[in-house]
Amino acid sequence: MTNDTREIALRQAALDYHEFPKPGKLEIRATKPLANGRDLARAYSPGVAEACLEIKADPLTASRYTARGNMVAVVTNGTAVLGLGNIGALAAKPVMEGKAVLFKKFGNIDCFDIELNESDPEKLADIVCALEPTFGAINLEDIKAPDCFIVEKLCHERMNIPVFHDDQHGTAIVVAAAAMNAMTVSDRRFEDIKVVSTGGGAAGIACLNMLLKLGVRRENVFLCDLAGLVHEGRTVEMTPQKAEFAQPGGPRSLGDVIEGADLFLGLSGPGVMTPDMVTRMNRPPIIFALANPTPEIDPVLARAAAPDAIIATGRSDVPNQVNNVLCFPFIFRGALDVGATGINDEMKLACAEAIAKLARATTSAEAAAAYKGEEMTFGPNYLIPKPFDPRLMGVVASAVALAAMETGVATKPIADVGAYKRKLDGSVFKSTMIMRPVFEAAATARRRIIFAEGENERVLRAATAMIEETTDVPILIGRPDVVSSRIERLGLPMRAGEDFELVNPENDPRYRDYWQDYHTLMERRGVTPELSRAIMRTNTTAIAAVMVHRGEADSLICGTFGQYLWHLRYITEVLATEGRHPIGALSLLILEDGPLFVADTHVHPEPTPEQIAEVVVGAARHVRRFGLEPKIALCSHSQFGNLDCDTGRRMRAALAILDAEPRDFLYEGEMHTDTALDIEIRERIMPNSRFQGPANVLVFANTDAASAVRNILKMKAGGLEVGPILMGMANRAHIVTPSITARGLLNISALAGTPVSIYG
């Protein structure tokens, strides 16, 4: 494929993305039901009047009764769109729609794009100010300089909600975050550096002002544009904003002032910087060449001129992309949540510091998965986090909210910022809130959790998270050279022997003890000494089970590859003693409308009534680990005795077994799945049901049905799985499935880390 053909194909793909399956990138959806006359009377007349009267009495309640508190307007007049220039308001609409999509994706903020045919900055400000009753905040976008300064200033003075020109301040905040970390990497201080900048537009001026707030001395800032250095007495292409950075003396060029510079900040155009200029900067040179799509100097040329250069660009195909999406969704999230009347310098600095701090932390598994193959260890090639790092929401928005409260611009202060951050994390990590009771219970003891597949990247990331977030101690089974090289490649801050125990299956001093113990357990089941020795060299699940059996670990986790029942065989052989045996696998699916548990998904293909009753009892116990009261439905093709089928007979027999003893949880059956979940159906069919409301646990009569429901909910309903949880083994073993994520492994480790004294 030629370059021309490739460009044509890419262009058409972009156009198709915007056109199909329906034009544009946005739509409006209702958040409340409108299915009958009752709903209509509440949504509109007469019920809507009640909300109107409440807001009239107290305007702050608008955020309570309407969507205003979570709604942003992206406003432009299309005079400075991307690198396309003044293309007009209508042509700018795809960009503004895209910005709205980013608000929703990264900040869960509802957004309307508003394109205005108004070139007069004062009239444009009038229109924006008139929008205040509709929106909780305004994002000004792609308005040319110096008009953007005028519009923002007037809106700030007249509006009582946040107004933020992202081209200025969003860029400045992300540049500040990258600069903070560049100072750390290069062992410099802002007070000491010389800054040379190209581009006197809105973004360039905002970046320089932000650097001043970080400690850069104004006399050490050299601003250049097409007319050369901004200097005292210059009249060509000058604005009041540029004049703030005028240097004494006469005209000079970029080449004249680059000598001895520490930081080059480019927000201008391609090719303005040469390799020779790079060689004349102080070492290591910090080069932020942010013109997009073609930077002021090609990073390859800059690196050739100075191999130690610290480089950032606006491009996604090279390290250190300065991307506003790291900032604007989260600064607006924090501002909206505290009802901020504006976004001040303290909030901007808090945002920058939070972004910078996150880059210095261990890379999240989710971000690593989204950017597989890229170096994501803090250093010259990783100064700022990636946009798909899910921790940005909690870390950045909570820092912004705190700064707003501390500076007195919050009208709805948050009493517990820690709880607020956990709530934000829960909106991104869907398992966070429901897993909280489990993590709290696990924190009551320091348990040793052994991972059978210790060389796996997901396991290594989960072990890192365990070390950072819990009191448990990970034990990994794996070859030392493989484990250490992967830890180094992934940039994980943990070391064998210090942070975790490493068991080498090829050479462990306890090998003789292990194979002899295994042989003692298995010699009457056809396992010879030779086979025991081979298994203890090659089968990491069996090794982990023996370690738990010997008391050298409290629980094992396996299953990141291989078949579930294969792993279960060895766990059962070694650990199913003293009345403990696998009774079923329980999966938690976190759905949009709440959690739903499904069993038995893996252990008993066609369980007997006694096994079904065991699954029900075990499920009730485990559901309570999540702080929930179980409502268990025994699901079958038969419904309350109406069919004489196999599943119906087994479920009815299981119900009789359960009824034979007092139970401290609710259960009902046998019934269809929709009857279990829909209270209206159940009331119509069985008005004397044993519990009210939908069931939160579905127990099936065979693994085919249970596994199918589990997989359908995962694939079609977006369900996030926690589990499967192996019931009946007193938390001594859990078998995951190959699709599990690093966070899923962390969740399972918390379940495994709960002391048996709390959950037998």
LINLINKA-V769289 format. One record per backbone hydrogen bond with DSSP energy under -0.5 kcal/mol. NH is the residue of the N-H (numbers start at 1). CO is the residue of the C=O. E is the energy in kcal/mol with one decimal. If there is no record, write none. Layout:
nh=NH co=CO e=E
nh=NH co=CO e=E
//
This chain:
nh=6 co=2 e=-2.7
nh=7 co=3 e=-2.5
nh=8 co=4 e=-2.2
nh=9 co=5 e=-2.4
nh=10 co=6 e=-2.6
nh=11 co=7 e=-2.4
nh=12 co=8 e=-2.4
nh=13 co=9 e=-2.3
nh=14 co=10 e=-2.2
nh=15 co=11 e=-2.2
nh=16 co=12 e=-2.8
nh=17 co=13 e=-2.0
nh=18 co=14 e=-1.5
nh=19 co=15 e=-1.5
nh=20 co=16 e=-2.8
nh=24 co=18 e=-2.4
nh=40 co=36 e=-2.1
nh=41 co=37 e=-2.4
nh=42 co=38 e=-1.3
nh=43 co=39 e=-2.9
nh=44 co=40 e=-2.5
nh=47 co=41 e=-3.0
nh=48 co=44 e=-3.1
nh=49 co=46 e=-1.5
nh=50 co=47 e=-1.4
nh=51 co=47 e=-0.7
nh=52 co=48 e=-1.8
nh=53 co=49 e=-2.5
nh=54 co=50 e=-1.9
nh=55 co=51 e=-2.1
nh=56 co=52 e=-2.3
nh=57 co=53 e=-2.1
nh=58 co=54 e=-2.0
nh=61 co=58 e=-2.2
nh=62 co=59 e=-1.8
nh=63 co=60 e=-1.1
nh=64 co=61 e=-1.1
nh=65 co=61 e=-2.1
nh=66 co=62 e=-1.7
nh=70 co=67 e=-2.0
nh=71 co=68 e=-1.8
nh=72 co=110 e=-2.4
nh=73 co=137 e=-1.8
nh=74 co=112 e=-2.6
nh=75 co=73 e=-0.7
nh=75 co=139 e=-2.4
nh=76 co=114 e=-1.9
nh=79 co=142 e=-0.8
nh=80 co=142 e=-1.6
nh=81 co=85 e=-2.5
nh=82 co=80 e=-0.6
nh=84 co=81 e=-2.8
nh=85 co=81 e=-0.9
nh=87 co=78 e=-0.9
nh=87 co=85 e=-1.5
nh=88 co=78 e=-2.0
nh=92 co=88 e=-1.0
nh=93 co=90 e=-1.4
nh=95 co=92 e=-0.8
nh=96 co=92 e=-1.9
nh=97 co=93 e=-2.8
nh=98 co=94 e=-2.0
nh=99 co=95 e=-2.2
nh=100 co=96 e=-2.2
nh=101 co=97 e=-2.1
nh=102 co=98 e=-2.0
nh=103 co=99 e=-2.1
nh=104 co=100 e=-1.9
nh=105 co=101 e=-2.9
nh=106 co=102 e=-2.6
nh=107 co=102 e=-0.6
nh=107 co=103 e=-1.7
nh=108 co=104 e=-1.1
nh=109 co=103 e=-1.5
nh=110 co=70 e=-1.9
nh=112 co=72 e=-2.2
nh=114 co=74 e=-3.2
nh=116 co=76 e=-2.7
nh=116 co=114 e=-0.5
nh=118 co=116 e=-1.7
nh=121 co=119 e=-0.6
nh=124 co=120 e=-2.7
nh=125 co=121 e=-2.2
nh=126 co=122 e=-1.9
nh=127 co=123 e=-2.0
nh=128 co=124 e=-2.3
nh=129 co=125 e=-2.7
nh=130 co=126 e=-1.6
nh=131 co=128 e=-1.6
nh=132 co=129 e=-1.5
nh=134 co=131 e=-1.9
nh=135 co=131 e=-1.3
nh=136 co=68 e=-0.6
nh=136 co=71 e=-2.6
nh=137 co=71 e=-0.9
nh=138 co=162 e=-2.7
nh=139 co=73 e=-3.4
nh=140 co=138 e=-0.6
nh=140 co=164 e=-1.7
nh=141 co=75 e=-2.5
nh=148 co=144 e=-2.1
nh=149 co=146 e=-0.8
nh=150 co=146 e=-1.4
nh=151 co=147 e=-2.7
nh=152 co=148 e=-2.4
nh=153 co=149 e=-2.2
nh=154 co=150 e=-2.5
nh=155 co=151 e=-2.4
nh=156 co=152 e=-2.6
nh=157 co=153 e=-2.0
nh=158 co=154 e=-1.7
nh=159 co=155 e=-2.4
nh=162 co=136 e=-0.7
nh=162 co=340 e=-0.7
nh=164 co=138 e=-2.5
nh=166 co=140 e=-1.5
nh=166 co=164 e=-1.0
nh=167 co=140 e=-0.5
nh=168 co=165 e=-0.9
nh=169 co=165 e=-2.3
nh=170 co=166 e=-0.9
nh=171 co=166 e=-1.4
nh=172 co=168 e=-2.1
nh=173 co=169 e=-2.6
nh=174 co=170 e=-2.0
nh=175 co=171 e=-2.6
nh=176 co=172 e=-2.4
nh=177 co=173 e=-2.2
nh=178 co=174 e=-2.4
nh=179 co=175 e=-2.8
nh=180 co=176 e=-2.6
nh=181 co=177 e=-1.8
nh=182 co=178 e=-2.1
nh=183 co=179 e=-2.4
nh=184 co=180 e=-1.5
nh=185 co=181 e=-2.7
nh=186 co=182 e=-2.3
nh=187 co=183 e=-0.6
nh=187 co=184 e=-0.7
nh=188 co=183 e=-2.5
nh=192 co=189 e=-1.6
nh=193 co=189 e=-0.7
nh=193 co=190 e=-0.8
nh=195 co=220 e=-2.6
nh=196 co=263 e=-2.6
nh=197 co=222 e=-2.9
nh=198 co=265 e=-2.2
nh=199 co=224 e=-2.4
nh=205 co=201 e=-2.6
nh=206 co=202 e=-2.2
nh=207 co=203 e=-2.4
nh=208 co=204 e=-2.1
nh=209 co=205 e=-2.4
nh=210 co=206 e=-2.1
nh=211 co=207 e=-2.3
nh=212 co=208 e=-2.0
nh=213 co=209 e=-1.6
nh=214 co=210 e=-1.3
nh=215 co=212 e=-1.2
nh=216 co=211 e=-2.2
nh=220 co=217 e=-1.9
nh=221 co=218 e=-1.7
nh=222 co=195 e=-2.7
nh=222 co=220 e=-0.5
nh=223 co=221 e=-0.6
nh=223 co=245 e=-0.5
nh=224 co=197 e=-3.3
nh=224 co=222 e=-0.5
nh=225 co=228 e=-2.1
nh=228 co=225 e=-2.2
nh=229 co=252 e=-3.0
nh=230 co=223 e=-3.2
nh=231 co=229 e=-0.7
nh=232 co=247 e=-2.8
nh=234 co=231 e=-1.9
nh=238 co=235 e=-0.9
nh=243 co=239 e=-2.4
nh=244 co=240 e=-0.9
nh=245 co=242 e=-2.5
nh=246 co=243 e=-1.6
nh=247 co=230 e=-2.1
nh=257 co=253 e=-1.5
nh=258 co=254 e=-1.4
nh=260 co=280 e=-2.6
nh=261 co=258 e=-2.2
nh=262 co=194 e=-2.3
nh=263 co=194 e=-2.1
nh=264 co=286 e=-3.0
nh=265 co=196 e=-2.7
nh=265 co=263 e=-0.5
nh=266 co=264 e=-0.6
nh=266 co=288 e=-3.6
nh=267 co=198 e=-2.6
nh=267 co=265 e=-0.6
nh=271 co=295 e=-1.2
nh=272 co=269 e=-0.9
nh=273 co=296 e=-1.9
nh=278 co=274 e=-1.5
nh=279 co=275 e=-1.8
nh=280 co=276 e=-0.8
nh=280 co=277 e=-0.7
nh=281 co=278 e=-1.5
nh=282 co=261 e=-2.5
nh=286 co=262 e=-2.1
nh=287 co=285 e=-0.6
nh=287 co=310 e=-3.1
nh=288 co=264 e=-3.3
nh=288 co=286 e=-0.6
nh=289 co=287 e=-0.8
nh=289 co=312 e=-2.0
nh=290 co=266 e=-2.2
nh=290 co=288 e=-1.0
nh=295 co=293 e=-0.6
nh=301 co=298 e=-0.5
nh=302 co=298 e=-2.3
nh=303 co=299 e=-2.6
nh=304 co=300 e=-1.9
nh=305 co=301 e=-2.0
nh=306 co=302 e=-2.0
nh=309 co=306 e=-2.4
nh=310 co=285 e=-2.8
nh=311 co=309 e=-0.6
nh=312 co=287 e=-2.5
nh=313 co=320 e=-1.7
nh=314 co=289 e=-0.6
nh=322 co=313 e=-3.1
nh=322 co=320 e=-0.6
nh=323 co=321 e=-1.1
nh=326 co=323 e=-2.0
nh=327 co=324 e=-2.3
nh=328 co=324 e=-2.0
nh=330 co=327 e=-1.0
nh=331 co=327 e=-2.4
nh=332 co=328 e=-1.8
nh=333 co=329 e=-1.4
nh=334 co=330 e=-2.3
nh=335 co=331 e=-1.9
nh=336 co=332 e=-3.0
nh=337 co=333 e=-2.1
nh=338 co=334 e=-1.1
nh=339 co=336 e=-1.2
nh=340 co=335 e=-2.9
nh=341 co=409 e=-2.0
nh=344 co=342 e=-0.6
nh=348 co=344 e=-1.9
nh=349 co=345 e=-2.7
nh=350 co=346 e=-2.2
nh=351 co=347 e=-2.0
nh=352 co=348 e=-2.3
nh=353 co=349 e=-2.8
nh=354 co=350 e=-2.1
nh=355 co=351 e=-2.2
nh=356 co=352 e=-2.5
nh=357 co=353 e=-2.5
nh=358 co=354 e=-2.0
nh=359 co=355 e=-1.4
nh=360 co=356 e=-1.0
nh=361 co=357 e=-0.7
nh=361 co=358 e=-0.7
nh=368 co=364 e=-2.2
nh=369 co=365 e=-2.2
nh=370 co=366 e=-1.8
nh=371 co=367 e=-1.7
nh=372 co=369 e=-0.8
nh=374 co=371 e=-2.1
nh=379 co=382 e=-1.1
nh=382 co=379 e=-2.1
nh=389 co=386 e=-2.0
nh=390 co=388 e=-0.8
nh=392 co=389 e=-1.8
nh=393 co=390 e=-0.5
nh=395 co=391 e=-2.4
nh=396 co=392 e=-2.5
nh=397 co=392 e=-0.7
nh=397 co=393 e=-1.6
nh=398 co=394 e=-1.2
nh=399 co=395 e=-1.3
nh=400 co=396 e=-2.4
nh=401 co=397 e=-2.6
nh=402 co=398 e=-2.3
nh=403 co=399 e=-2.1
nh=404 co=400 e=-2.3
nh=405 co=401 e=-2.1
nh=406 co=402 e=-2.6
nh=407 co=403 e=-1.5
nh=408 co=405 e=-1.1
nh=409 co=404 e=-2.0
nh=410 co=404 e=-0.8
nh=411 co=338 e=-0.9
nh=411 co=339 e=-0.8
nh=412 co=338 e=-3.0
nh=415 co=413 e=-0.5
nh=417 co=415 e=-0.5
nh=420 co=416 e=-2.0
nh=421 co=417 e=-2.5
nh=422 co=418 e=-2.2
nh=423 co=419 e=-2.1
nh=424 co=420 e=-2.3
nh=425 co=421 e=-2.9
nh=426 co=422 e=-2.2
nh=427 co=423 e=-1.2
nh=427 co=424 e=-0.6
nh=428 co=424 e=-0.9
nh=428 co=425 e=-0.9
nh=429 co=425 e=-3.8
nh=430 co=428 e=-1.1
nh=432 co=429 e=-2.3
nh=435 co=431 e=-2.0
nh=436 co=432 e=-0.7
nh=436 co=433 e=-0.8
nh=439 co=435 e=-2.5
nh=440 co=436 e=-2.5
nh=441 co=437 e=-2.2
nh=442 co=438 e=-2.5
nh=443 co=439 e=-1.5
nh=444 co=441 e=-1.5
nh=445 co=442 e=-1.4
nh=447 co=445 e=-0.8
nh=449 co=447 e=-0.7
nh=449 co=473 e=-2.3
nh=450 co=448 e=-0.5
nh=450 co=555 e=-3.0
nh=451 co=475 e=-3.2
nh=452 co=450 e=-0.6
nh=452 co=557 e=-2.5
nh=454 co=452 e=-0.8
nh=454 co=477 e=-1.7
nh=456 co=453 e=-1.5
nh=460 co=456 e=-2.4
nh=461 co=457 e=-2.4
nh=462 co=458 e=-2.4
nh=463 co=459 e=-2.8
nh=464 co=460 e=-1.9
nh=465 co=461 e=-2.3
nh=466 co=462 e=-2.3
nh=467 co=463 e=-2.2
nh=468 co=464 e=-2.1
nh=469 co=465 e=-2.8
nh=470 co=466 e=-2.3
nh=473 co=447 e=-2.8
nh=474 co=472 e=-0.5
nh=475 co=449 e=-2.8
nh=476 co=501 e=-2.9
nh=477 co=451 e=-1.9
nh=478 co=476 e=-0.6
nh=478 co=503 e=-2.4
nh=483 co=479 e=-2.7
nh=484 co=480 e=-2.8
nh=485 co=481 e=-1.9
nh=486 co=482 e=-2.1
nh=487 co=483 e=-2.3
nh=488 co=484 e=-2.2
nh=489 co=485 e=-2.4
nh=490 co=486 e=-2.3
nh=491 co=487 e=-0.8
nh=491 co=488 e=-0.5
nh=492 co=487 e=-2.2
nh=494 co=492 e=-1.6
nh=497 co=500 e=-3.1
nh=498 co=495 e=-1.6
nh=499 co=495 e=-2.9
nh=500 co=495 e=-1.1
nh=501 co=474 e=-1.7
nh=503 co=476 e=-3.2
nh=504 co=502 e=-0.6
nh=505 co=503 e=-0.8
nh=507 co=504 e=-1.0
nh=511 co=508 e=-2.2
nh=514 co=510 e=-2.4
nh=515 co=511 e=-2.6
nh=516 co=512 e=-2.0
nh=517 co=513 e=-2.2
nh=518 co=514 e=-2.6
nh=519 co=515 e=-2.4
nh=520 co=516 e=-2.4
nh=521 co=517 e=-1.9
nh=522 co=518 e=-1.8
nh=523 co=519 e=-2.0
nh=525 co=522 e=-2.2
nh=526 co=523 e=-0.7
nh=527 co=522 e=-1.6
nh=528 co=526 e=-0.6
nh=532 co=528 e=-2.4
nh=533 co=529 e=-2.5
nh=534 co=530 e=-2.1
nh=535 co=531 e=-2.6
nh=536 co=532 e=-2.2
nh=537 co=534 e=-1.0
nh=538 co=534 e=-1.3
nh=539 co=535 e=-2.8
nh=540 co=538 e=-1.0
nh=543 co=539 e=-2.2
nh=544 co=540 e=-2.4
nh=545 co=541 e=-2.3
nh=546 co=542 e=-2.4
nh=547 co=543 e=-2.2
nh=548 co=544 e=-2.1
nh=549 co=545 e=-2.5
nh=550 co=546 e=-2.3
nh=551 co=548 e=-1.1
nh=552 co=547 e=-2.5
nh=553 co=547 e=-0.9
nh=554 co=448 e=-2.3
nh=555 co=448 e=-1.5
nh=556 co=732 e=-1.5
nh=557 co=450 e=-2.5
nh=558 co=734 e=-1.9
nh=566 co=563 e=-0.6
nh=567 co=563 e=-1.7
nh=568 co=564 e=-2.4
nh=569 co=565 e=-1.7
nh=570 co=566 e=-1.1
nh=571 co=567 e=-2.0
nh=572 co=568 e=-2.7
nh=573 co=569 e=-2.3
nh=574 co=570 e=-1.9
nh=575 co=571 e=-2.8
nh=576 co=572 e=-1.5
nh=577 co=575 e=-2.3
nh=580 co=577 e=-2.2
nh=581 co=728 e=-0.8
nh=583 co=727 e=-2.4
nh=584 co=727 e=-0.8
nh=586 co=725 e=-2.4
nh=587 co=598 e=-2.8
nh=588 co=722 e=-2.5
nh=589 co=587 e=-0.6
nh=589 co=596 e=-3.2
nh=590 co=588 e=-0.6
nh=590 co=720 e=-2.8
nh=591 co=589 e=-0.8
nh=591 co=594 e=-2.0
nh=594 co=591 e=-1.6
nh=596 co=589 e=-2.1
nh=597 co=696 e=-2.8
nh=598 co=587 e=-2.7
nh=599 co=698 e=-2.4
nh=600 co=585 e=-0.5
nh=601 co=585 e=-1.8
nh=605 co=603 e=-0.7
nh=607 co=604 e=-0.7
nh=612 co=608 e=-2.7
nh=613 co=609 e=-2.3
nh=614 co=610 e=-2.0
nh=615 co=611 e=-2.3
nh=616 co=612 e=-2.3
nh=617 co=613 e=-2.3
nh=618 co=614 e=-2.9
nh=619 co=615 e=-2.9
nh=620 co=616 e=-2.2
nh=621 co=617 e=-1.8
nh=622 co=618 e=-2.3
nh=623 co=619 e=-2.8
nh=624 co=620 e=-1.4
nh=625 co=622 e=-1.0
nh=626 co=623 e=-1.5
nh=627 co=624 e=-1.7
nh=628 co=623 e=-1.2
nh=630 co=628 e=-0.6
nh=632 co=666 e=-2.3
nh=633 co=697 e=-3.0
nh=634 co=668 e=-2.7
nh=635 co=633 e=-0.9
nh=635 co=699 e=-3.1
nh=636 co=671 e=-2.4
nh=640 co=670 e=-3.4
nh=642 co=639 e=-0.9
nh=645 co=643 e=-1.0
nh=649 co=645 e=-2.6
nh=650 co=646 e=-2.5
nh=651 co=647 e=-2.3
nh=652 co=648 e=-2.4
nh=653 co=649 e=-2.2
nh=654 co=650 e=-2.3
nh=655 co=651 e=-2.3
nh=656 co=652 e=-1.9
nh=657 co=653 e=-2.0
nh=658 co=654 e=-2.4
nh=659 co=655 e=-2.3
nh=660 co=656 e=-0.9
nh=660 co=657 e=-0.6
nh=661 co=658 e=-1.2
nh=666 co=630 e=-1.2
nh=668 co=632 e=-2.1
nh=670 co=634 e=-0.6
nh=671 co=634 e=-1.9
nh=676 co=672 e=-1.7
nh=677 co=673 e=-1.5
nh=678 co=674 e=-2.0
nh=679 co=677 e=-0.6
nh=682 co=678 e=-2.0
nh=683 co=679 e=-2.6
nh=684 co=680 e=-1.6
nh=685 co=681 e=-2.3
nh=686 co=682 e=-3.6
nh=689 co=686 e=-1.3
nh=695 co=676 e=-2.7
nh=696 co=631 e=-1.8
nh=697 co=631 e=-1.7
nh=698 co=597 e=-2.8
nh=699 co=633 e=-2.8
nh=699 co=697 e=-0.5
nh=700 co=599 e=-2.6
nh=700 co=698 e=-0.5
nh=703 co=605 e=-1.4
nh=706 co=702 e=-1.9
nh=707 co=703 e=-3.1
nh=708 co=704 e=-2.0
nh=709 co=705 e=-2.4
nh=710 co=706 e=-2.3
nh=711 co=707 e=-2.5
nh=712 co=708 e=-2.5
nh=713 co=709 e=-2.4
nh=714 co=710 e=-1.6
nh=715 co=711 e=-2.7
nh=716 co=712 e=-2.9
nh=717 co=712 e=-0.9
nh=717 co=713 e=-0.5
nh=719 co=713 e=-2.9
nh=720 co=590 e=-1.9
nh=721 co=719 e=-0.6
nh=722 co=588 e=-2.8
nh=723 co=721 e=-0.5
nh=725 co=586 e=-3.2
nh=726 co=724 e=-0.6
nh=727 co=584 e=-2.9
nh=727 co=725 e=-0.8
nh=729 co=726 e=-0.6
nh=732 co=729 e=-2.0
nh=734 co=556 e=-1.9
nh=736 co=558 e=-3.2
nh=736 co=734 e=-0.6
nh=740 co=737 e=-2.2
nh=745 co=741 e=-2.1
nh=746 co=742 e=-2.0
nh=747 co=743 e=-2.5
nh=748 co=744 e=-2.2
nh=749 co=745 e=-2.4
nh=750 co=746 e=-1.8
nh=751 co=747 e=-1.9
nh=752 co=748 e=-2.9
nh=753 co=749 e=-1.7
nh=754 co=751 e=-1.0
nh=758 co=755 e=-1.5
nh=759 co=755 e=-1.8
//
